[in-house]
């Protein structure tokens, strides 16, 4: 979908809807978080920084079943230079940035929801193929339409969008996913995706999730039609000790051509492009709105001459409002 045409359509609808928006209440919510992060890599200096993130979501109904949405995202980081920000941007030297990075329309009809505009996207059951939800900024995510809903016992999602990459090239992403539960506590899904770039790449993925008592097991396998380095998987378990405390462990391996890359940035998989290793996390809820997370990432490069060993420790306090 052409971003200029999409933006023109959205602006036109906003102008036509101004009177309705002024009369309708605006729903606001968001989050604030503080994170300490320390990264190590065998081929470069260790890096640590403090990161403050803020998001504010706004939504208002402009017609029956039709809403206008938008998001303001901001981040301040104590140190740059070899240390990646969560905001995807062309200028990677800025320590603080705030942008309206999402906007568009949401329409609900029967069992389906249609979201048109700039938005986050998750492709696959675990985000193995693509997951932009951990990033912020106007150059993150996709501009397009995402349709989600249920038909019978099957949940369905259809996505068509153009990446919001910085620079002059914005490739297109298409995906369709279906999932169902053949028995209680078991969900099985399948995904087909296409990345329309200089060399088109097709992907498929299968996933499953099973809950037994306080434990949930999940796994996903993905493959592309690239000539080489075209496979990826993740397998993990999470365990809830009680309503406030939980832990998780995930093992993954992502070859370089197995997941969707964003122009000028790299892979947006929920794991590590060209990496194999583990994620560990501990989560504690202080209240229904306030939580803390300890996260540790340990992985090595799959391919390449150096076979770098990377680690990352992150301690985060988050407040939702």
N, C-alpha and C positions, 0 to 999 in steps of 0.2 A: 504494500500500500504506500503510495507517494505521501511523504510527510507533509509537503506543502498543501496538498489537497485535503489531507486529514485536518491540519491546523486550520485551514480556511473554513472547513465544514463545522468544526467545533466552535470557532469564533462566531460564525454566523448564527449558530444555535444559541450561543450565549447571549448575543445581542437580542435575538427574538424572544429570549426567555427572561430578560431582565426584570420585567414587571412581576412575573411569577416568583422569581428568586427573592425579590425584595419582600414579598408577602409571606414566604415560607420560612419556617424556622431553620437555622443552620446547626447541624450536629457537628460538634467538635470533639476530637479525641487525639491521643498521640502518646509519645513516650520520651523520656529523658534517660540517658545512661552515661555512666563514667566507667572507663576501662583502663586498666594498666596492662600493657602488652610488652613482652620481651621475646624477640626472635633471634635465633642463631642459625648460621649457615657456614658450612665448612670452607667456603671460598670467599667470604667477605666478613666484614666487621659485624659483631653482634649489635643489635638495635633494640632500644626500648623507648617507649613513649607513653604519655597519657592522652587519652582520646575522649572527648565529650561529644555526644551525639544528641540531636533533638529532631523530632518529627512532629508535625501538626497536620492532622487530617481534617478536612472539611467536607461536608456533604449536605445537600439540600434537595428536597423534592420540588421539581419544576412542573410536573404533570403527573397524573395517576400512573404509578409504576415506573416513572422516569426521574432519575436523580442526576444532579451535577456534582462531581467530586473534584477535589484537588488536594495536593500535599506540598507543604513547605518542609524542606530538609536542610539541616545545618550540621556542621561538624567543625570542631576545633581540635587541632593536634599539636602537641608540645614540640614535636621535632619532625623535620623532613630531611630528605637526603638519604636514599636507600631504604626509606620506610614508607610503605604504601598506605595511602589514605583509603577510607571506605567510600569516599566520593570519587567516582570515575570522572576524570577531567583531563583536558589537554595540557593544562599548566599543572605539573605535578610538584610545584614548589610552594604553593599556597598553604599556609598553616590553618587558615580559617576560611570557610566558604558557606554561603547560604543560597539556596535556589528553590524555586517552585519547580519540582521535578516530575510531578504527576498531575494530570488533569484530564477530564473527559466526562463521559456519560455512562450511567448504569441503568439498564432496562430489565425489568423482571416480568416474566409472562409464564404462568402455570409453573412447571417444574424447571424452567430454564432462566438463567441470568446472562445478559449480554453486556459486556464491558467494552466500551469503545474509547480509545484515547491512549495517552502515555501511561504506562503501567509496568509493575513488576510481572515477571513470568517464571513459572516453574514447569519444566518439561520432564516427565517421568514420575514414577511413584515416589522416589526419594530425592529428586532433583539431580540425578546423576548426569543427565544429558545437558541440563541448563537450569540454573537457579540464580536469579538476580536479586533475591530478597535481602541478601546480606550487604548490598551496596546501596549507595545514594547518588543523587545528582541527575541533572538533565541529560547526561550522556549515558545513563544506565537504563537497562530495560528495553522495552519495545514500544513502538507506536503502532496500534492496530486494534484488532478485535479478539476477545476471548469469550467463548461461549461455554458455559458449564451447566450441567443439570443431570437429571435422571430420567431414564425411560425404562419402565418396568423395574427389573432388579439390577439394572446396569447404570453406573454413573459414567457420564461422557463429558469430554472436554475437547474443544476445537479451537486452535489458536492460529492466527495469521497476522504477522506483524513485520515491521521494519525496524532494525536496530537503531538506537539513538547514539551511535558512536560519534566521537569527535572526529573532525576531518571531513573529507568530501565523499567518502564511500560509506553507505549505509545498506548493508546486505539484508536480505529478507529471510524470515524464519517461519516455517509452517509445522504444525504438529497436531496429531489427533490421538486421544487416549481413551481407553475404555477399561472399566474395572467392575468386578462383581464379587459377591461372597457366596461360594458354593456351599459352605457350612458356616455355622456360627463361629465368630472370632477369627475367621480366615478370609483375607481379601487377596485376589489375584488380579493383576492388571497387565496391560500391554500398550505400548506406545510406538507410533511411527512419526518420524520427523524428517524435515528437509531443510538444509541450509543453502540458500540460493546466493552463491558467491561467485568468484572468478571460476572456481571449479565446484560445481554442485556436489554436495555430499548428502546421502540418505542415511538415516539411522533407524534402528529398531531397538526396543528395550522391553524386557519382561520383569515384573516385580511381584513380590508377595509380602504380606505382613500377617503375623499370627500372634494373638494375645492369649496367654495362659497365666491365670492368676495375676500377680503383680508384674509379670514380665511381658514385654512385647518384642518379638523377633521380626526383623525385616531384612530384605535382600533385593538387589536389582542387578541385572546383567544387561549391558548395552554393547552394540556393535555397529560400525559404520561400513560403508562400501569403499572406504579409502584403501589404497593399495597395501598399506602396511600400518603397524601401530594403531590398530582399529578396534581394540576391545577394552572394556571397562567393567568393573563390578564394585559393589559395596555390600557388606553383610554386617549386621549389628544387632545389639540387644540393649534394651533399656529396662530398668527395674525401679519401681516406685516403692520405697520403704513405707511411706505413708503419704498423706495429702501434701506434705511440705518438702519432702526430701526424695530425690531421685538421682540415679547415675546411669551412664550409658557408655558403651564401648563399640566402636565401629572400625572394621578393617576394610581397606579399599585398595584398588589398583586402577589407575586411569592412564591408558596409553595416549600418546600425543594427538592422534587423529580420531579418538573415540567419542569426543564430546564437542559441543558447539562453541566455536571461538567467536569473539566479538572483534570487529575491525579495530586495529590499533591498540587493543588492550590484552587480548588473550582469552583463554577459556573461561566461561562463566559457569562451569560445573560447580555443584555443591561441595566438591572435594578438591583434589589438587591435580591440575593438569600435569601429565608426565610424572606422576608420583605414585608411590605405593607405601602404605604404612597404616597408622592408627590415629583415631580421634578418641579422647577420653573426656568425659565431662561429669561434673557434679552440680546439681541445681538445688537451691533452697529458697522457699517462699517465706518471706517474713509476714506478709499480708497478701490479700488477693491482688494487690496492685504493685507490690514491691518484692523484688527477688534478687538473688545473687547467684552468679555462675562462675565456677572454676573450670577452665578448659585447657587441655594440653594436646598439641598436635605434634606427631613424630613421624616423619616420612623421608624417603630417599627418592632420588630421580630414577625413573624407569630406564630411560635411555640417555645417551650423551657421554662425552668423554670423562666428565668430572664425577658423575654419580654423587651429586651433592647430598649431604645429610642436613635436613632442616628440622628445627623444632620451634614451637611457639607456645608460650604460656600466656593466658589471658584471664584476668580477674575482673569481673564486670558486676556493677550494681545497676539495676534498671528499675525505673518507676513508670508505670502506665497511668494515664489520666483520661 
